[in-house]
């Protein structure tokens, strides 16, 4: 074991990692990155199939973003954001208001996705307190939801792996049965259905609307639930119902925003505007920690008053509006515009989808291949006919992950769901390599087990 690997194990506690696993597979220490590839201290290369946790949209060490950060370093790296600002932050806020759905006009900065969700929850709660609707104090979310790992964010999530042990600490949230298109209870197809499953949400909102301040949802793809994809019709119905019952709609686009879904934002597929949109991950192209909650004038104005009225939104994060992060984000948005990224991604996503379906055809343990934009997921099942899952204790996905590493892929499955979410700079030959080596790993795993 390399000296750096020994020191890593001695001093570092890694996130979402059972450290005992590292006795068998030590942490992989990356020395450099370029484009879609990462290179470790031993000279091994890995195609970053997951954009380093869904963030790196324009490749590692992108020359344009590098130059933008270098230029900003010579001006100002960071300044307090309470009553102070900086040029990149102002420019970024303007750009975000221009590209987000109509009606979103005010940008509140923070530094990570969970924080953006916490801001949206607190903002929604305080909004109703300040307009005199004091009974509206609860939140609703759908089953399988994931919105982050701080206490408020966990409260509106619905994945026991992350939240079960903390339940005594969590806010009481209304959980509503959400879409599960692979195992649809109505026997419909998400591409053509009328989102019949929305009836569960409709009944819940009818029953609880007097006490609900907000509904929070991951638009069209529930990431941590295993890339569950559902119809944009569900979002249309949810927007209409929230308007009818006077409930704030929070769109958590942290994972799916900035071109990942084939449009700039997932909400664009349904042609809706949420009341608050949470953005992070791809916002700074994976370079710097950053998040925002973008909201409406209507919500903003409920906080706008003389100081002595105590309506101020008292919430802050030290690195909110960081100038270097904002410079990276501004350049990232310039790349979208200058290089027609959304249009180019259409052909890349088509190729990924076609190759994946071709490779999956006839494989007994592949239950479903689903795709939306630059997200393609492969769900492995014990029985394809019954859609029975593997026992989670078998760690099938983890076994395939280890095999893929040896072949030069960073996959990071979600349970037994393998997925591709590569940087947008991925090339044709990289796509072929990614899909081929992934399915080689699947075949070898099942041949050996």
C-alpha positions as CSV (number, residue, x, y, z in Angstrom):
1,X,0.0,0.0,0.0
2,X,1.3,3.4,-0.9
3,X,2.3,5.8,1.9
4,X,-0.5,8.3,0.9
5,X,-3.1,5.5,1.0
6,X,-1.9,4.6,4.5
7,X,-2.1,8.2,5.7
8,X,-5.6,8.5,4.1
9,X,-6.8,5.5,6.1
10,X,-5.1,6.8,9.2
11,X,-6.6,10.3,9.1
12,X,-9.7,10.5,6.9
13,X,-13.3,9.3,7.4
14,X,-14.8,9.2,3.9
15,X,-18.5,10.0,3.2
16,X,-21.0,7.3,2.4
17,X,-18.3,4.7,3.0
18,X,-18.0,1.8,5.3
19,X,-14.4,2.3,6.2
20,X,-13.9,-1.4,6.9
21,X,-14.3,-2.0,3.1
22,X,-11.1,0.0,2.6
23,X,-9.2,-2.8,4.2
24,X,-9.9,-4.8,1.1
25,X,-10.0,-1.9,-1.4
26,X,-8.0,1.1,-0.2
27,X,-9.2,4.6,-1.2
28,X,-8.2,5.6,-4.7
29,X,-6.1,8.7,-4.6
30,X,-6.5,10.9,-7.7
31,X,-3.5,12.8,-8.8
32,X,-5.0,14.6,-11.8
33,X,-7.9,14.8,-14.1
34,X,-8.5,15.7,-17.7
35,X,-11.7,15.7,-19.6
36,X,-13.7,12.6,-18.7
37,X,-10.8,10.8,-17.1
38,X,-9.2,10.7,-13.7
39,X,-5.7,9.4,-13.0
40,X,-4.5,8.0,-9.7
41,X,-1.1,8.0,-8.1
42,X,-0.3,4.6,-9.6
43,X,-1.0,5.8,-13.2
44,X,-4.3,4.0,-13.6
45,X,-7.0,5.9,-15.5
46,X,-10.8,5.9,-14.8
47,X,-13.5,7.2,-17.0
48,X,-15.7,9.3,-14.7
49,X,-19.1,7.8,-15.6
50,X,-20.9,9.7,-12.8
51,X,-19.4,13.2,-13.2
52,X,-17.8,12.9,-9.7
53,X,-21.1,12.7,-7.9
54,X,-23.1,14.4,-10.7
55,X,-21.2,17.7,-10.6
56,X,-18.5,17.8,-13.3
57,X,-20.4,18.7,-16.5
58,X,-17.6,20.0,-18.6
59,X,-14.8,17.7,-17.8
60,X,-11.9,17.9,-15.3
61,X,-9.4,20.7,-15.7
62,X,-11.5,22.5,-18.3
63,X,-9.3,25.2,-19.9
64,X,-12.0,27.8,-20.1
65,X,-13.1,27.4,-16.5
66,X,-9.5,27.2,-15.3
67,X,-8.8,30.6,-16.9
68,X,-11.9,32.1,-15.4
69,X,-10.9,31.1,-11.9
70,X,-7.3,32.2,-12.4
71,X,-8.5,35.6,-13.6
72,X,-10.8,35.9,-10.6
73,X,-7.9,35.0,-8.2
74,X,-6.1,38.2,-9.1
75,X,-9.1,40.3,-8.1
76,X,-10.9,38.9,-5.1
77,X,-11.2,35.3,-3.8
78,X,-14.0,35.8,-1.2
79,X,-15.8,38.6,0.6
80,X,-18.5,38.6,3.3
81,X,-21.9,38.4,1.5
82,X,-24.0,40.1,4.2
83,X,-24.4,43.7,2.8
84,X,-21.4,43.1,0.5
85,X,-21.3,41.6,-2.9
86,X,-18.9,40.9,-5.8
87,X,-19.0,41.2,-9.5
88,X,-19.2,37.5,-10.4
89,X,-22.1,37.0,-8.0
90,X,-24.1,39.8,-9.5
91,X,-23.4,38.5,-13.1
92,X,-24.3,34.9,-12.1
93,X,-27.6,36.0,-10.4
94,X,-28.6,37.8,-13.5
95,X,-27.8,34.9,-15.7
96,X,-29.7,32.5,-13.5
97,X,-32.8,34.7,-13.5
98,X,-32.6,34.7,-17.3
99,X,-32.4,31.0,-17.8
100,X,-34.6,29.6,-14.9
101,X,-38.4,29.3,-15.5
102,X,-40.5,32.4,-15.7
103,X,-41.3,34.1,-12.4
104,X,-38.1,33.1,-10.6
105,X,-36.5,36.5,-9.9
106,X,-34.5,36.4,-6.7
107,X,-31.3,34.4,-6.0
108,X,-30.3,33.3,-2.5
109,X,-26.7,32.0,-2.4
110,X,-25.3,29.1,-0.3
111,X,-22.6,26.5,-0.6
112,X,-24.1,23.0,-1.0
113,X,-27.3,21.2,-2.0
114,X,-28.5,20.3,1.5
115,X,-28.2,24.0,2.5
116,X,-30.2,25.1,-0.5
117,X,-33.0,22.7,0.6
118,X,-32.8,23.9,4.2
119,X,-33.1,27.5,2.9
120,X,-36.2,26.6,0.8
121,X,-37.9,24.9,3.7
122,X,-37.3,27.7,6.1
123,X,-38.2,30.3,3.5
124,X,-41.5,28.5,2.8
125,X,-42.4,28.2,6.5
126,X,-41.5,31.8,7.3
127,X,-43.4,33.1,4.3
128,X,-46.7,31.8,5.6
129,X,-46.0,33.0,9.1
130,X,-45.4,36.5,7.8
131,X,-48.6,36.7,5.7
132,X,-50.7,35.5,8.6
133,X,-51.4,31.9,7.6
134,X,-49.9,30.4,10.8
135,X,-51.4,26.9,10.5
136,X,-49.3,26.2,7.4
137,X,-46.3,24.6,9.1
138,X,-45.8,21.2,7.5
139,X,-44.1,19.8,4.4
140,X,-45.0,17.1,2.0
141,X,-42.7,14.9,-0.1
142,X,-43.0,11.7,-2.1
143,X,-41.8,8.2,-1.3
144,X,-38.3,7.5,-2.5
145,X,-37.3,11.2,-2.1
146,X,-33.8,12.3,-1.4
147,X,-33.1,16.0,-0.7
148,X,-29.8,15.9,1.3
149,X,-28.4,14.9,4.6
150,X,-28.9,17.7,7.1
151,X,-31.8,17.4,9.5
152,X,-34.4,19.4,7.6
153,X,-33.4,17.8,4.3
154,X,-33.5,14.3,5.8
155,X,-36.9,15.1,7.2
156,X,-38.4,15.6,3.7
157,X,-36.5,12.6,2.3
158,X,-37.7,9.0,2.3
159,X,-34.8,6.7,2.1
160,X,-34.2,4.7,5.3
161,X,-30.6,4.1,4.5
162,X,-29.9,7.8,5.2
163,X,-32.5,8.7,7.7
164,X,-33.9,5.7,9.7
165,X,-31.5,6.1,12.6
166,X,-32.2,9.8,12.9
167,X,-36.0,9.6,12.9
168,X,-36.3,10.8,16.5
169,X,-34.6,14.1,15.4
170,X,-36.6,14.6,12.2
171,X,-39.5,17.0,11.4
172,X,-42.8,15.3,11.0
173,X,-43.4,15.3,7.2
174,X,-46.3,14.1,5.2
175,X,-45.1,11.3,2.9
176,X,-47.1,10.6,-0.2
177,X,-46.9,7.6,-2.4
178,X,-44.9,8.7,-5.5
179,X,-44.4,7.4,-9.1
180,X,-42.7,4.1,-9.6
181,X,-42.8,3.6,-13.3
182,X,-40.8,0.4,-13.5
183,X,-43.3,-1.3,-11.2
184,X,-46.3,0.9,-12.1
185,X,-49.4,-0.1,-10.2
186,X,-51.6,1.1,-13.1
187,X,-49.7,-0.9,-15.8
188,X,-48.9,2.3,-17.7
189,X,-45.8,3.6,-19.5
190,X,-44.3,6.9,-18.3
191,X,-43.8,8.1,-21.9
192,X,-47.5,8.0,-22.7
193,X,-49.4,7.9,-19.3
194,X,-51.5,10.6,-17.8
195,X,-49.7,10.3,-14.4
196,X,-52.6,8.4,-12.9
197,X,-50.4,7.9,-9.8
198,X,-50.9,11.6,-9.0
199,X,-54.2,10.6,-7.3
200,X,-52.2,9.8,-4.2
201,X,-50.8,13.4,-4.0
202,X,-54.2,14.9,-4.9
203,X,-55.9,13.1,-2.0
204,X,-53.1,14.1,0.4
205,X,-53.2,17.7,-0.6
206,X,-57.0,17.8,-0.3
207,X,-56.8,16.4,3.2
208,X,-53.8,18.4,4.5
209,X,-53.7,21.7,2.5
210,X,-54.6,23.8,5.5
211,X,-51.4,22.8,7.3
212,X,-49.1,22.5,4.4
213,X,-46.6,25.3,3.6
214,X,-44.7,23.4,0.8
215,X,-44.3,20.3,-1.3
216,X,-40.8,19.5,-2.3
217,X,-40.0,17.2,-5.2
218,X,-37.1,16.1,-7.5
219,X,-38.5,16.8,-10.9
220,X,-38.7,13.8,-13.2
221,X,-35.8,11.8,-11.8
222,X,-35.4,10.6,-8.2
223,X,-31.7,10.2,-8.1
224,X,-30.7,8.5,-4.9
225,X,-33.8,6.2,-5.1
226,X,-32.1,4.6,-8.1
227,X,-32.7,7.1,-11.0
228,X,-36.5,6.5,-10.8
229,X,-37.9,8.4,-13.8
230,X,-41.5,9.6,-14.2
231,X,-43.7,11.6,-16.5
232,X,-43.7,15.4,-16.7
233,X,-47.5,15.2,-16.5
234,X,-47.0,14.5,-12.8
235,X,-45.3,17.9,-12.4
236,X,-48.0,19.7,-14.4
237,X,-50.7,18.3,-12.1
238,X,-48.6,19.1,-9.0
239,X,-48.1,22.7,-10.1
240,X,-51.9,23.1,-10.7
241,X,-52.8,21.5,-7.3
242,X,-50.3,23.7,-5.4
243,X,-51.8,26.8,-7.0
244,X,-55.3,25.7,-6.1
245,X,-54.5,24.9,-2.5
246,X,-52.0,27.8,-1.9
247,X,-49.0,25.6,-1.3
248,X,-45.4,26.5,-2.2
249,X,-43.8,24.2,-4.8
250,X,-40.1,23.5,-4.2
251,X,-38.3,22.0,-7.2
252,X,-35.1,20.3,-6.1
253,X,-33.1,20.4,-9.3
254,X,-29.7,19.9,-7.5
255,X,-29.0,16.7,-9.4
256,X,-31.0,17.2,-12.6
257,X,-30.4,20.9,-13.5
258,X,-28.0,22.4,-16.0
259,X,-28.6,20.3,-19.0
260,X,-28.6,16.9,-17.4
261,X,-32.2,16.1,-18.5
262,X,-32.0,17.1,-22.1
263,X,-33.2,20.7,-21.4
264,X,-31.6,23.2,-19.1
265,X,-33.9,22.3,-16.2
266,X,-36.2,19.3,-15.6
267,X,-39.1,21.7,-15.0
268,X,-38.8,22.8,-18.6
269,X,-40.1,19.4,-19.8
270,X,-43.4,20.1,-18.0
271,X,-43.3,23.8,-18.9
272,X,-43.9,24.8,-15.2
273,X,-42.3,27.3,-12.8
274,X,-41.8,26.3,-9.2
275,X,-42.0,28.8,-6.4
276,X,-38.5,27.9,-5.3
277,X,-35.9,26.1,-7.3
278,X,-32.9,24.6,-5.5
279,X,-29.7,24.3,-7.6
280,X,-26.2,23.0,-6.9
281,X,-23.8,20.3,-8.2
282,X,-23.5,21.2,-11.9
283,X,-24.0,25.0,-11.2
284,X,-20.2,25.5,-10.9
285,X,-19.3,22.6,-13.3
286,X,-18.0,20.6,-10.3
287,X,-15.2,23.1,-9.6
288,X,-16.3,24.8,-6.4
289,X,-18.9,24.3,-3.6
290,X,-22.0,26.4,-4.5
291,X,-25.8,26.3,-4.3
292,X,-28.7,28.7,-4.8
293,X,-32.3,28.9,-4.0
294,X,-34.1,30.9,-6.7
295,X,-37.5,32.3,-5.7
296,X,-40.3,34.7,-6.7
297,X,-40.9,38.3,-6.0
298,X,-44.1,37.2,-4.2
299,X,-42.1,35.3,-1.6
300,X,-39.3,37.9,-1.5
301,X,-41.7,40.7,-0.8
302,X,-43.1,38.9,2.3
303,X,-39.7,39.4,3.9
304,X,-39.2,43.0,2.7
305,X,-40.0,45.5,5.5
306,X,-38.5,47.8,8.1
307,X,-36.0,46.0,10.2
308,X,-38.0,46.5,13.4
309,X,-40.8,44.4,11.9
310,X,-38.4,41.4,12.3
311,X,-39.3,39.9,8.9
312,X,-35.7,39.5,7.8
313,X,-34.6,36.0,6.6
314,X,-31.9,35.3,9.1
315,X,-30.0,32.6,7.4
316,X,-26.4,32.7,6.2
317,X,-23.4,30.5,5.2
318,X,-19.9,31.8,5.4
319,X,-19.0,31.0,1.8
320,X,-22.3,32.2,0.2
321,X,-21.6,34.0,-3.0
322,X,-18.0,33.0,-3.1
323,X,-16.4,35.0,-6.0
324,X,-14.3,32.1,-7.4
325,X,-17.2,29.8,-7.4
326,X,-19.4,32.4,-9.1
327,X,-16.7,33.0,-11.7
328,X,-16.6,29.3,-12.5
329,X,-20.4,29.2,-12.7
330,X,-20.6,32.2,-15.0
331,X,-18.0,30.6,-17.4
332,X,-19.9,27.3,-17.3
333,X,-23.1,29.1,-18.4
334,X,-21.0,30.8,-21.2
335,X,-19.9,27.4,-22.4
336,X,-23.6,26.3,-22.6
337,X,-24.4,29.3,-24.7
338,X,-21.2,29.4,-26.9
339,X,-20.9,25.7,-27.6
340,X,-24.6,24.6,-28.1
341,X,-24.2,22.0,-25.4
342,X,-27.9,21.1,-25.0
343,X,-28.1,20.4,-28.7
344,X,-24.9,18.3,-28.8
345,X,-26.0,16.3,-25.8
346,X,-29.1,15.0,-27.8
347,X,-26.9,13.0,-30.1
348,X,-24.7,11.8,-27.2
349,X,-27.6,10.7,-25.1
350,X,-29.1,8.9,-28.1
351,X,-25.9,7.0,-28.6
352,X,-25.6,6.0,-24.9
353,X,-29.2,4.8,-24.9
354,X,-28.9,2.8,-28.0
355,X,-25.7,1.1,-27.0
356,X,-27.0,0.4,-23.5
357,X,-30.2,-1.2,-24.8
358,X,-28.3,-3.3,-27.3
359,X,-25.9,-4.6,-24.6
360,X,-28.7,-5.3,-22.2
361,X,-30.8,-7.2,-24.6
362,X,-31.1,-10.9,-23.5
363,X,-29.3,-10.4,-20.2
364,X,-31.3,-12.3,-17.6
365,X,-30.5,-10.0,-14.7
366,X,-31.2,-6.7,-16.4
367,X,-34.7,-5.7,-15.5
368,X,-35.0,-2.2,-16.9
369,X,-33.0,0.3,-18.9
370,X,-34.3,3.9,-18.5
371,X,-33.0,7.1,-19.9
372,X,-33.8,10.8,-19.7
373,X,-31.3,13.1,-21.4
374,X,-27.8,12.4,-20.2
375,X,-28.9,10.0,-17.4
376,X,-29.1,6.4,-18.3
377,X,-29.9,3.7,-15.7
378,X,-29.7,-0.1,-15.7
379,X,-31.7,-1.8,-12.9
380,X,-30.4,-5.3,-12.1
381,X,-33.0,-7.7,-10.7
382,X,-33.0,-11.3,-9.4
383,X,-36.0,-12.2,-11.6
384,X,-36.7,-10.2,-14.7
385,X,-40.3,-11.5,-15.0
386,X,-41.4,-10.7,-11.4
387,X,-39.0,-7.7,-11.0
388,X,-37.8,-9.2,-7.7
389,X,-34.8,-7.4,-6.3
390,X,-31.6,-9.0,-5.1
391,X,-31.1,-9.2,-1.4
392,X,-29.4,-5.9,-0.5
393,X,-26.9,-7.8,1.7
394,X,-25.5,-9.5,-1.4
395,X,-24.2,-6.1,-2.6
396,X,-24.4,-7.0,-6.2
397,X,-23.9,-3.4,-7.4
398,X,-20.8,-3.0,-5.2
399,X,-19.3,-6.2,-6.6
400,X,-19.8,-4.9,-10.2
401,X,-18.3,-1.5,-9.1
402,X,-15.1,-3.2,-8.0
403,X,-14.8,-5.1,-11.3
404,X,-15.4,-2.0,-13.3
405,X,-12.6,-0.2,-11.5
406,X,-10.2,-2.7,-12.7
407,X,-11.4,-2.1,-16.2
408,X,-11.0,1.7,-15.9
409,X,-14.5,2.9,-15.0
410,X,-15.8,4.9,-12.0
411,X,-19.5,3.7,-11.8
412,X,-20.6,4.1,-8.1
413,X,-24.0,2.2,-8.4
414,X,-27.0,3.0,-6.2
415,X,-27.7,-0.3,-4.7
416,X,-28.2,-2.6,-7.7
417,X,-28.9,0.2,-10.2
418,X,-25.9,1.1,-12.4
419,X,-26.1,4.4,-14.2
420,X,-24.2,6.6,-16.6
421,X,-24.1,10.4,-15.9
422,X,-20.9,11.4,-17.7
423,X,-19.5,14.9,-18.3
424,X,-20.9,16.5,-21.4
425,X,-17.5,16.5,-23.1
426,X,-17.6,12.7,-23.4
427,X,-16.6,11.6,-26.9
428,X,-17.9,8.8,-29.1
429,X,-15.0,6.4,-28.3
430,X,-15.4,7.1,-24.6
431,X,-19.1,6.3,-24.8
432,X,-18.4,3.0,-26.4
433,X,-15.7,2.2,-23.9
434,X,-18.0,3.1,-21.0
435,X,-20.9,0.9,-22.1
436,X,-18.7,-2.0,-23.2
437,X,-16.7,-2.2,-20.0
438,X,-19.8,-1.8,-17.8
439,X,-21.6,-4.7,-19.4
440,X,-18.4,-6.7,-19.4
441,X,-18.3,-6.2,-15.6
442,X,-21.9,-7.2,-15.2
443,X,-21.4,-10.4,-17.2
444,X,-18.2,-11.4,-15.4
445,X,-19.8,-10.7,-12.0
446,X,-22.7,-13.1,-12.7
447,X,-20.5,-15.7,-14.3
448,X,-18.4,-15.8,-11.2
449,X,-21.4,-15.8,-8.8
